[in-house]
């Protein structure tokens, strides 16, 4: 039975999402004069999106299945508040055909395409068959109903290696594996299938021939209920890690007007062929010879929609609302203008050197770039809040627009270097490095392999702070413990007394000893690192910027240095010179289970144990897979740090593990 899509005027919009995208949608909803309703989970009671709406309704527990994936609870929230339209945002239920049908069946307006369109395009295998019928170029591959490993092995041999294994029911890099040869295919299929089942509720897979050094380019479309379909140009999303986007820009440096017209025409033709209504995105791989191949269609608003908004001057959420209300598009294809260039970066809570592992923890300091940086910042962070283990690791987006790509890049790089997040690791320094890379600055040679090609093994290396940063961190740690003078933010030397202070700081195995002494009107800092001569710095005019002691500055050898700081138990967090740093106070430092090359395997993040691949007594080799942990919708393989024998296994598949908990222990071979 086909559910009839509701297309009619409405008065109150419920946003069935959370975080930054909920706030962004609510901003347009309010501007257009609609009533607004937010929903939230137990974990999101204090989230800023709850306060951004006229009303907010608790819909369940912290786990997504109990709240943001809970269709009955969301529909009940709409009933209780009188909301007559639902915007799904992105992620969660945004591309769930059953949700769209349920909203329509309840007599509400679903601000998005019909359930039938989502169903048609939501499965990659079926989507490829549909668009190929509309003469869309597609990558050779296998999208058959036979999901046995043997069928994939046979198909891969026909396609030729390397191949991509992809989840048929979803995207975002989840359930995706690059396979170089036949020997690696069975394990890739098992891993991708498991991850796809967790992320999308379906383990169906497809195969595609891997395109060498492609760009990831997508076309934004708008389609109304009157048969009018237009495209708004392309976005280039080639800078990725783990098959997930990091930087997006519009227009693409590799797309000229003629190619844009061809890609746009193909996207519009395919959307029209399936009777699509709403905002949507056709994603393509673009090879080095300018040939493009369809990958998938996202039947929702994209994370990176802001760059399209910047260059077209159109509010895409506004047009989602207008189309859902039955209005015709007020712009013809020939009237679409692309003005300048826009670039976006995604700020994520991840430990980059640990392989981009998602991180959770408190938000001790959040200082987005000030208004003078001329960037758009979409976020839902608040100091005193936390990043939850239950949801995606993306916490903010920064978008810059300029008359040229060079101007947009310059603005965004400076803004990123002034984006302060302290309390947990983030990719802030990494995305600044990407923006500053000369290959990215040139733009023409970027492809989806940009990150490993340009950074490679350096990604696993942790940045080492300068002596100035160490001195400022030690000084902040000392000053934070000193009493302040009434009515003054200055840090006086006499408050220290006659004896110099010694501060020991560490980052992993790297340690520094800092000696601080007050001498009249200034301070002297001596920084001693491992295997290095002591460095002496003179600090003057030291002062806090606020009564809360969240920022500090001092003249250091004739140059003013400023930092944002936050103390936490035995650690000090510091943002200085465009980077966030975390130092441990070694005098208070707790011993670490896994330090010094021992065989203790601890959980790098809170999550669910998917697989335990060994048993007590098993012999293992260095690099062998031991445990698979699932968190933030991604699977993470933990491998043996050394060869030996498994002495103890502390977890089992299906269980939960807290960050830092002992999973198993290996004894080195004698």
C-alpha positions as CSV (number, residue, x, y, z in Angstrom):
1,X,0.0,0.0,0.0
2,X,1.4,3.4,-1.0
3,X,1.1,6.2,1.5
4,X,-0.1,9.5,0.0
5,X,2.4,12.3,0.6
6,X,1.0,15.2,2.4
7,X,1.7,18.5,0.6
8,X,-0.1,21.5,2.1
9,X,0.4,24.6,4.3
10,X,1.3,24.0,7.9
11,X,1.8,26.2,11.0
12,X,4.2,24.4,13.4
13,X,7.3,22.4,12.6
14,X,8.8,19.6,14.8
15,X,12.5,19.0,14.2
16,X,13.2,15.3,14.7
17,X,16.9,15.7,15.3
18,X,19.4,17.2,17.7
19,X,22.5,19.3,18.0
20,X,23.7,21.8,15.4
21,X,21.4,20.7,12.6
22,X,18.4,21.1,14.8
23,X,19.4,24.6,15.7
24,X,20.2,25.5,12.1
25,X,16.7,24.3,11.0
26,X,15.0,26.0,13.9
27,X,16.6,29.3,12.9
28,X,14.9,29.3,9.5
29,X,11.6,28.0,10.9
30,X,11.5,30.9,13.3
31,X,12.5,33.4,10.7
32,X,9.6,32.3,8.5
33,X,7.1,32.7,11.3
34,X,6.4,29.1,12.0
35,X,5.9,27.6,15.5
36,X,8.7,25.3,16.5
37,X,9.1,22.1,18.5
38,X,12.3,20.4,19.5
39,X,12.7,16.8,20.8
40,X,15.4,15.5,23.0
41,X,16.7,12.4,24.7
42,X,17.7,11.9,28.4
43,X,21.3,12.6,27.4
44,X,20.3,15.9,25.7
45,X,18.3,17.6,28.5
46,X,20.8,20.5,28.6
47,X,21.5,20.7,24.9
48,X,21.2,24.1,23.3
49,X,18.8,22.9,20.7
50,X,16.2,22.3,23.4
51,X,16.2,26.0,24.2
52,X,16.1,27.0,20.6
53,X,12.5,26.0,20.0
54,X,9.2,27.3,21.3
55,X,8.6,24.0,23.0
56,X,10.6,20.8,23.6
57,X,9.5,17.2,24.3
58,X,11.4,14.4,26.0
59,X,11.2,11.3,23.7
60,X,13.2,8.7,25.4
61,X,16.6,7.4,26.6
62,X,20.1,8.3,25.5
63,X,20.4,5.5,23.0
64,X,19.2,6.6,19.6
65,X,16.8,3.6,19.3
66,X,15.0,4.8,22.4
67,X,14.7,8.5,21.2
68,X,15.8,9.9,17.9
69,X,15.0,6.6,16.1
70,X,11.8,6.1,18.0
71,X,9.1,6.8,15.5
72,X,6.1,6.4,17.8
73,X,7.6,8.7,20.4
74,X,8.3,11.4,17.8
75,X,4.8,11.2,16.4
76,X,3.4,11.4,19.9
77,X,5.5,14.5,20.5
78,X,3.9,16.1,17.4
79,X,0.4,15.1,18.6
80,X,1.0,16.6,22.1
81,X,2.3,19.9,20.8
82,X,0.0,20.3,17.8
83,X,2.9,20.3,15.3
84,X,1.6,19.6,11.8
85,X,4.9,19.2,10.0
86,X,8.1,17.3,10.7
87,X,11.6,18.1,9.5
88,X,14.0,15.1,9.9
89,X,17.3,17.0,9.5
90,X,20.1,14.6,8.5
91,X,21.2,11.3,10.1
92,X,18.8,9.3,12.3
93,X,15.5,9.0,10.5
94,X,16.1,11.5,7.7
95,X,16.4,8.8,5.1
96,X,14.0,6.2,6.7
97,X,11.1,5.5,4.3
98,X,9.0,4.1,7.1
99,X,9.3,7.3,9.1
100,X,8.3,9.4,6.1
101,X,5.3,7.1,5.5
102,X,4.4,7.2,9.2
103,X,4.4,11.0,9.2
104,X,2.2,11.2,6.1
105,X,-0.1,8.5,7.5
106,X,-0.5,10.6,10.6
107,X,-1.8,13.4,8.5
108,X,1.4,15.5,9.0
109,X,3.6,17.1,6.4
110,X,7.0,15.4,6.0
111,X,9.5,18.0,5.0
112,X,11.4,15.9,2.6
113,X,10.6,13.4,-0.3
114,X,8.0,10.7,-0.2
115,X,8.6,7.4,1.5
116,X,8.5,5.8,-2.0
117,X,11.3,8.1,-3.3
118,X,13.4,7.4,-0.2
119,X,12.8,3.7,-0.7
120,X,13.8,3.9,-4.3
121,X,17.0,5.8,-3.8
122,X,17.9,4.7,-0.3
123,X,19.2,1.3,-1.4
124,X,22.4,1.8,-3.5
125,X,21.7,-1.3,-5.5
126,X,18.2,-0.3,-6.5
127,X,19.2,3.3,-7.0
128,X,21.9,2.4,-9.5
129,X,19.4,0.3,-11.5
130,X,16.9,3.2,-11.5
131,X,19.3,5.9,-12.6
132,X,20.9,3.7,-15.2
133,X,17.5,3.5,-16.8
134,X,17.6,7.3,-16.9
135,X,20.9,7.1,-18.8
136,X,23.0,8.0,-15.7
137,X,26.7,6.9,-16.0
138,X,27.5,4.4,-13.3
139,X,30.6,2.6,-12.1
140,X,30.7,-1.1,-13.1
141,X,29.9,-3.3,-10.1
142,X,27.7,-5.9,-8.5
143,X,24.3,-5.1,-6.9
144,X,22.7,-8.5,-7.0
145,X,20.2,-10.1,-4.6
146,X,22.6,-13.0,-3.9
147,X,24.5,-11.8,-0.8
148,X,26.6,-14.9,-0.2
149,X,30.3,-14.4,0.0
150,X,30.8,-16.7,-3.0
151,X,28.7,-14.4,-5.2
152,X,30.8,-11.4,-4.2
153,X,34.1,-13.3,-4.8
154,X,32.9,-14.3,-8.3
155,X,31.7,-10.8,-9.1
156,X,34.9,-9.2,-7.9
157,X,36.9,-11.4,-10.2
158,X,34.8,-10.2,-13.1
159,X,35.0,-6.5,-12.1
160,X,38.7,-6.6,-11.3
161,X,40.6,-5.4,-8.3
162,X,40.7,-3.1,-6.5
163,X,37.0,-3.0,-5.6
164,X,34.9,-1.0,-3.1
165,X,32.6,-2.9,-0.7
166,X,29.7,-0.6,0.2
167,X,26.6,-0.9,2.4
168,X,23.6,-0.8,0.1
169,X,21.3,0.8,2.7
170,X,23.4,3.8,3.8
171,X,26.4,6.0,3.4
172,X,28.7,8.3,5.4
173,X,31.6,5.9,5.0
174,X,30.0,3.3,7.2
175,X,30.1,-0.2,5.9
176,X,32.6,0.8,3.2
177,X,35.9,-1.0,2.6
178,X,38.6,-0.7,-0.1
179,X,39.8,-4.2,-1.1
180,X,43.0,-4.5,-3.0
181,X,43.0,-8.3,-3.7
182,X,40.9,-11.4,-3.4
183,X,42.5,-12.6,-0.2
184,X,41.3,-9.6,1.7
185,X,37.7,-9.8,0.4
186,X,36.1,-12.2,2.9
187,X,37.2,-10.2,6.0
188,X,36.2,-7.0,4.3
189,X,32.7,-8.4,3.6
190,X,32.3,-9.6,7.2
191,X,33.4,-6.3,8.7
192,X,31.4,-4.1,6.3
193,X,28.3,-6.3,6.8
194,X,28.5,-6.1,10.6
195,X,29.0,-2.3,10.6
196,X,26.2,-1.8,8.1
197,X,23.8,-3.8,10.2
198,X,24.6,-1.7,13.3
199,X,24.4,1.6,11.4
200,X,21.5,1.0,9.0
201,X,19.7,-2.1,10.2
202,X,20.6,-3.9,7.0
203,X,23.7,-5.9,6.1
204,X,23.1,-5.8,2.3
205,X,26.2,-4.9,0.4
206,X,27.2,-4.0,-3.2
207,X,30.6,-4.0,-5.0
208,X,32.0,-1.3,-7.3
209,X,35.2,-1.1,-9.2
210,X,37.5,1.3,-7.4
211,X,38.1,4.5,-9.4
212,X,41.8,5.5,-9.1
213,X,42.4,8.9,-7.5
214,X,38.8,10.3,-8.1
215,X,37.3,13.5,-6.8
216,X,34.0,13.3,-4.8
217,X,31.7,15.8,-6.5
218,X,28.0,16.1,-5.8
219,X,25.1,18.1,-7.3
220,X,22.4,19.8,-5.2
221,X,18.9,19.7,-6.6
222,X,15.6,21.2,-5.7
223,X,12.3,19.7,-7.0
224,X,8.8,21.0,-6.3
225,X,5.5,19.2,-6.5
226,X,4.6,20.9,-9.8
227,X,7.3,19.0,-11.9
228,X,9.9,21.7,-11.7
229,X,13.5,20.5,-11.0
230,X,16.6,22.6,-10.9
231,X,20.2,22.1,-9.7
232,X,22.3,24.6,-7.7
233,X,25.7,23.6,-9.0
234,X,28.2,21.2,-7.4
235,X,30.1,20.7,-4.1
236,X,33.5,19.1,-4.0
237,X,33.9,16.8,-1.0
238,X,37.2,15.1,-1.9
239,X,39.1,15.7,1.4
240,X,38.0,12.7,3.5
241,X,39.2,10.5,6.3
242,X,37.9,7.0,6.7
243,X,35.6,7.6,3.7
244,X,33.9,10.5,5.6
245,X,34.0,14.1,4.5
246,X,36.3,16.6,6.3
247,X,36.3,19.6,4.0
248,X,33.7,20.6,1.4
249,X,33.7,23.5,-1.1
250,X,31.6,25.1,-3.8
251,X,32.2,25.3,-6.7
252,X,34.7,22.5,-7.4
253,X,38.1,23.6,-8.6
254,X,38.0,20.8,-11.1
255,X,34.6,21.5,-12.7
256,X,34.1,24.0,-15.5
257,X,30.8,25.4,-16.8
258,X,30.4,22.7,-19.4
259,X,31.0,19.8,-17.0
260,X,28.7,21.4,-14.5
261,X,26.0,21.6,-17.1
262,X,26.4,17.9,-18.0
263,X,26.4,16.7,-14.3
264,X,23.5,19.0,-13.5
265,X,21.5,17.8,-16.4
266,X,22.1,14.1,-15.4
267,X,21.1,14.8,-11.8
268,X,17.9,16.7,-12.8
269,X,16.9,14.1,-15.3
270,X,17.3,11.2,-12.8
271,X,15.4,13.2,-10.1
272,X,12.6,13.9,-12.5
273,X,12.4,10.2,-13.6
274,X,11.6,9.1,-10.1
275,X,9.2,11.9,-9.4
276,X,11.4,13.3,-6.7
277,X,10.1,16.2,-4.5
278,X,12.3,18.2,-2.1
279,X,15.9,18.9,-1.6
280,X,18.3,16.1,-2.6
281,X,21.9,15.5,-3.6
282,X,23.3,13.3,-6.4
283,X,26.8,12.1,-5.5
284,X,29.4,11.3,-8.1
285,X,33.0,10.2,-8.5
286,X,34.9,12.3,-11.0
287,X,37.9,10.7,-12.6
288,X,41.1,12.4,-13.9
289,X,39.7,12.6,-17.4
290,X,36.5,14.4,-16.5
291,X,34.3,11.3,-16.6
292,X,31.7,11.2,-13.8
293,X,29.9,8.2,-12.3
294,X,26.9,8.1,-10.1
295,X,27.5,6.8,-6.5
296,X,24.3,7.4,-4.6
297,X,21.5,9.9,-3.9
298,X,21.0,11.5,-0.5
299,X,17.3,12.2,-0.1
300,X,17.8,14.8,2.6
301,X,19.6,18.0,3.5
302,X,23.4,17.5,3.4
303,X,25.8,18.4,6.2
304,X,27.6,20.6,3.7
305,X,24.5,22.5,2.4
306,X,25.9,25.7,3.8
307,X,28.5,26.1,1.1
308,X,25.7,26.0,-1.5
309,X,23.8,28.6,0.4
310,X,26.8,30.8,0.5
311,X,27.4,30.9,-3.2
312,X,23.7,31.0,-4.4
313,X,22.2,33.2,-1.7
314,X,19.4,30.7,-1.2
315,X,18.3,29.3,2.2
316,X,17.9,25.6,1.4
317,X,15.9,24.9,4.6
318,X,13.5,27.7,3.5
319,X,13.0,26.1,0.2
320,X,12.4,22.7,1.8
321,X,9.7,24.3,3.8
322,X,8.2,26.1,0.8
323,X,8.2,23.0,-1.3
324,X,6.6,20.9,1.5
325,X,3.8,23.5,1.7
326,X,3.1,23.1,-2.0
327,X,4.7,26.3,-3.3
328,X,6.3,26.2,-6.8
329,X,10.0,27.0,-7.2
330,X,10.4,30.7,-7.8
331,X,13.6,30.4,-9.7
332,X,14.4,29.0,-13.1
333,X,17.6,27.1,-13.9
334,X,18.9,30.0,-16.0
335,X,18.5,32.3,-13.0
336,X,20.8,30.3,-10.7
337,X,23.9,32.4,-10.0
338,X,27.1,31.1,-8.4
339,X,28.7,34.0,-6.5
340,X,32.3,33.6,-5.4
341,X,33.6,30.6,-3.5
342,X,32.7,28.9,-0.1
343,X,34.6,26.3,1.9
344,X,33.4,24.4,5.0
345,X,35.3,22.3,7.6
346,X,33.8,19.8,10.0
347,X,35.0,20.0,13.6
348,X,34.9,16.6,15.1
349,X,35.6,15.2,18.5
350,X,38.3,12.7,17.4
351,X,41.8,11.7,18.4
352,X,43.6,12.1,15.0
353,X,46.9,10.3,15.9
354,X,44.9,7.4,17.3
355,X,43.4,6.8,13.8
356,X,40.6,9.4,14.1
357,X,39.0,7.6,17.1
358,X,35.8,9.3,18.2
359,X,36.1,10.9,21.6
360,X,33.7,11.8,24.4
361,X,34.2,14.1,27.4
362,X,33.4,17.4,28.9
363,X,33.4,20.7,27.1
364,X,35.6,22.8,29.4
365,X,36.0,25.7,27.0
366,X,34.2,26.5,23.8
367,X,35.2,29.7,22.0
368,X,34.2,29.8,18.4
369,X,35.9,32.4,16.1
370,X,34.7,35.9,16.9
371,X,32.4,37.8,14.6
372,X,35.4,39.7,13.1
373,X,36.5,36.5,11.3
374,X,33.5,36.7,8.9
375,X,32.7,33.0,9.0
376,X,29.5,31.1,9.7
377,X,29.7,28.7,12.7
378,X,26.9,26.1,13.1
379,X,27.2,24.2,16.4
380,X,25.4,23.1,19.5
381,X,28.2,23.2,22.0
382,X,28.1,24.9,25.4
383,X,30.8,25.2,28.1
384,X,29.9,22.9,31.0
385,X,28.3,20.4,28.6
386,X,29.7,17.2,27.2
387,X,30.1,15.3,24.0
388,X,28.1,12.1,24.3
389,X,29.2,8.6,23.3
390,X,25.7,7.9,21.9
391,X,25.8,10.2,18.8
392,X,28.0,11.3,15.9
393,X,31.4,12.8,16.6
394,X,30.8,16.0,14.5
395,X,30.3,18.9,16.9
396,X,30.5,22.0,14.7
397,X,30.9,23.4,11.1
398,X,32.9,26.5,10.0
399,X,32.0,28.0,6.7
400,X,33.8,30.9,4.9
401,X,32.7,32.7,1.8
402,X,34.8,35.0,-0.4
403,X,34.9,36.5,-3.8
404,X,37.6,34.0,-4.8
405,X,38.7,30.6,-3.5
406,X,41.9,32.2,-2.2
407,X,39.9,34.6,-0.1
408,X,37.6,32.0,1.3
409,X,40.5,29.7,2.2
410,X,42.4,32.5,3.9
411,X,39.3,33.4,6.0
412,X,38.6,29.9,7.0
413,X,42.2,29.0,7.9
414,X,42.5,32.0,10.2
415,X,39.1,31.2,11.8
416,X,40.0,27.6,12.3
417,X,43.2,28.7,14.0
418,X,41.1,30.7,16.4
419,X,38.5,28.0,17.1
420,X,38.9,26.9,20.8
421,X,37.6,23.5,22.1
422,X,39.1,22.3,25.3
423,X,38.3,19.2,27.4
424,X,38.5,16.5,24.8
425,X,40.6,15.8,21.7
426,X,39.4,17.3,18.4
427,X,40.5,17.5,14.8
428,X,40.9,21.3,14.9
429,X,44.7,21.2,14.4
430,X,44.4,18.6,11.6
431,X,41.9,20.6,9.6
432,X,44.0,23.7,9.9
433,X,46.9,21.7,8.5
434,X,44.8,20.5,5.6
435,X,43.7,24.1,4.8
436,X,47.4,25.2,5.0
437,X,48.6,22.4,2.7
438,X,50.0,23.7,-0.6
439,X,48.2,21.0,-2.6
440,X,44.9,21.9,-1.1
441,X,45.6,25.6,-1.7
442,X,46.2,24.8,-5.4
443,X,43.1,22.8,-5.5
444,X,43.5,21.0,-8.8
445,X,45.4,17.9,-7.6
446,X,43.1,17.1,-4.7
447,X,41.4,13.7,-4.7
448,X,39.8,11.4,-2.2
449,X,43.3,10.1,-1.3
450,X,44.5,13.6,-0.2
451,X,44.8,12.8,3.5
452,X,46.9,9.7,3.3
453,X,48.9,11.1,0.4
454,X,49.8,14.4,2.0
455,X,50.1,13.3,5.7
456,X,50.7,9.6,5.6
457,X,52.5,8.2,8.7
458,X,52.7,11.8,10.1
459,X,49.0,11.4,11.1
460,X,50.1,9.0,13.9
461,X,52.6,11.5,15.3
462,X,51.4,13.8,18.0
463,X,52.4,17.5,17.6
464,X,55.1,18.6,20.0
465,X,54.6,22.0,21.7
466,X,57.3,24.8,21.6
467,X,59.1,25.9,24.7
468,X,56.9,29.0,24.7
469,X,53.7,26.9,24.8
470,X,55.2,24.7,27.6
471,X,56.3,27.8,29.6
472,X,52.8,29.4,29.3
473,X,51.2,26.1,30.3
474,X,53.4,25.8,33.4
475,X,52.8,29.5,34.3
476,X,49.1,29.1,33.9
477,X,49.1,26.0,36.1
478,X,51.0,27.9,38.8
479,X,49.0,31.1,38.5
480,X,45.7,29.3,38.7
481,X,46.6,28.1,42.2
482,X,47.8,31.5,43.3
483,X,45.5,33.9,45.1
484,X,44.6,37.0,43.1
485,X,44.7,40.6,44.3
486,X,41.3,42.1,45.0
487,X,39.9,43.9,42.0
488,X,42.9,43.1,39.8
489,X,43.5,40.5,37.1
490,X,47.3,41.0,37.2
491,X,49.5,38.2,38.3
492,X,52.0,39.6,40.7
493,X,55.4,38.1,41.2
494,X,55.4,38.6,45.0
495,X,52.4,36.2,45.3
496,X,54.9,33.3,44.7
497,X,57.1,34.1,47.6
498,X,60.9,33.8,47.7
499,X,61.4,30.3,46.5
500,X,61.0,29.4,42.8
501,X,58.3,26.9,41.8
502,X,58.9,23.7,39.8
503,X,56.2,22.4,37.5
504,X,56.5,19.0,35.9
505,X,54.4,18.5,32.7
506,X,54.0,15.6,30.3
507,X,52.4,14.5,27.1
508,X,52.6,10.7,27.0
509,X,56.2,9.8,27.3
510,X,57.4,13.4,26.5
511,X,58.2,15.3,29.7
512,X,59.3,18.8,30.7
513,X,60.5,20.3,33.9
514,X,59.8,24.0,34.3
515,X,61.3,26.3,36.9
516,X,59.4,29.6,37.5
517,X,60.8,32.4,39.6
518,X,59.5,35.9,40.3
519,X,62.2,38.6,39.9
520,X,60.9,42.0,40.7
521,X,58.5,43.0,37.9
522,X,58.9,39.9,35.8
523,X,59.0,36.1,35.8
524,X,61.8,33.9,34.6
525,X,60.8,30.5,33.2
526,X,63.4,27.8,32.5
527,X,62.1,24.9,30.4
528,X,64.0,21.7,30.5
529,X,62.9,19.0,28.0
530,X,64.3,15.5,27.4
531,X,67.7,15.5,25.7
532,X,67.6,19.3,25.2
533,X,69.4,22.2,26.8
534,X,67.3,24.4,29.1
535,X,65.6,27.3,27.5
536,X,65.2,30.5,29.4
537,X,62.2,32.9,28.8
538,X,61.2,36.1,30.5
539,X,57.5,36.8,31.1
540,X,56.2,40.3,31.9
541,X,52.8,41.9,32.4
542,X,51.1,38.6,33.1
543,X,47.3,38.9,33.6
544,X,44.1,37.0,33.5
545,X,41.5,38.1,31.0
546,X,38.5,37.4,33.2
547,X,37.6,36.6,36.8
548,X,36.9,33.0,35.8
549,X,40.6,32.6,34.9
550,X,39.7,31.1,31.5
551,X,42.3,33.1,29.5
552,X,45.7,34.4,30.3
553,X,48.4,36.5,28.5
554,X,51.9,37.6,29.1
555,X,54.7,39.3,27.3
556,X,57.2,36.5,26.6
557,X,60.7,37.8,25.5
558,X,59.2,40.9,24.0
559,X,56.2,39.2,22.3
560,X,52.7,39.1,23.8
561,X,51.4,35.5,24.1
562,X,47.7,34.7,24.9
563,X,46.1,31.4,25.8
564,X,42.8,29.9,26.8
565,X,43.2,27.5,29.7
566,X,41.1,25.0,31.7
567,X,42.3,22.9,34.6
568,X,40.9,19.3,35.0
569,X,42.0,17.0,37.8
570,X,45.6,16.2,37.1
571,X,45.6,17.8,33.7
572,X,45.8,21.3,32.2
573,X,44.2,22.1,28.9
574,X,45.6,25.0,26.9
575,X,44.8,26.6,23.5
576,X,47.9,28.5,22.3
577,X,49.4,29.4,18.9
578,X,46.4,28.0,17.0
579,X,46.3,24.6,18.7
580,X,44.8,22.8,21.6
581,X,47.2,21.1,24.0
582,X,46.7,18.8,27.0
583,X,49.4,18.5,29.6
584,X,49.5,16.2,32.5
585,X,50.9,17.3,35.9
586,X,53.3,14.5,36.4
587,X,53.6,14.9,40.1
588,X,49.9,13.9,40.2
589,X,50.0,11.6,37.2
590,X,48.2,8.3,37.5
591,X,49.9,5.2,36.2
592,X,48.7,4.0,32.8
593,X,47.9,0.4,32.2
594,X,49.1,0.3,28.6
595,X,52.2,2.5,28.9
596,X,55.7,1.4,28.2
597,X,55.0,-1.2,25.6
598,X,53.2,-3.6,27.9
599,X,50.5,-6.0,26.6
600,X,47.5,-4.5,28.3
601,X,44.8,-3.6,25.8
602,X,42.4,-0.9,27.1
603,X,39.3,0.5,25.5
604,X,40.2,3.7,23.6
605,X,36.6,4.9,23.9
606,X,33.3,3.9,25.5
607,X,31.4,1.5,23.3
608,X,30.0,-2.0,22.6
609,X,32.1,-5.0,22.1
610,X,31.3,-6.4,18.6
611,X,33.8,-9.2,18.5
612,X,36.5,-10.8,20.6
613,X,38.8,-12.7,18.2
614,X,41.0,-14.5,20.7
615,X,40.8,-16.6,23.8
616,X,43.0,-16.9,26.9
617,X,46.0,-19.1,26.0
618,X,46.0,-18.1,22.3
619,X,49.4,-17.2,20.7
620,X,49.2,-13.8,18.8
621,X,51.4,-11.9,16.5
622,X,52.0,-8.1,16.6
623,X,49.3,-6.4,14.6
624,X,46.8,-9.3,14.9
625,X,43.1,-8.4,15.3
626,X,42.0,-8.9,18.9
627,X,38.8,-7.0,19.6
628,X,36.3,-5.0,17.5
629,X,34.7,-2.1,19.3
630,X,31.6,-0.2,18.0
631,X,31.0,3.4,19.0
632,X,29.5,6.5,17.4
633,X,28.2,4.2,14.6
634,X,31.7,3.1,13.6
635,X,33.7,-0.1,14.2
636,X,37.2,0.1,15.5
637,X,39.7,-2.8,15.4
638,X,42.2,-3.2,18.2
639,X,45.3,-5.1,17.4
640,X,48.1,-6.7,19.4
641,X,51.0,-4.3,20.2
642,X,53.4,-7.2,20.5
643,X,53.8,-10.9,19.9
644,X,52.9,-13.1,22.8
645,X,50.2,-15.2,24.6
646,X,46.8,-14.0,25.6
647,X,47.0,-14.2,29.4
648,X,43.6,-12.8,30.3
649,X,40.3,-11.8,28.5
650,X,38.1,-9.5,30.4
651,X,35.2,-8.9,28.0
652,X,32.8,-10.8,25.8
653,X,31.0,-10.0,22.5
654,X,27.8,-8.0,23.1
655,X,29.0,-6.3,26.3
656,X,29.8,-2.7,26.9
657,X,33.2,-1.2,27.9
658,X,34.0,2.1,29.3
659,X,36.9,4.2,28.0
660,X,40.2,3.1,29.6
661,X,38.8,-0.3,30.8
662,X,41.1,-3.3,30.5
663,X,39.9,-5.6,27.6
664,X,42.6,-8.2,27.6
665,X,46.2,-8.7,28.5
666,X,49.1,-10.2,26.5
667,X,52.3,-11.6,28.0
668,X,55.3,-11.2,25.8
669,X,57.1,-14.3,24.5
670,X,60.2,-15.1,26.5
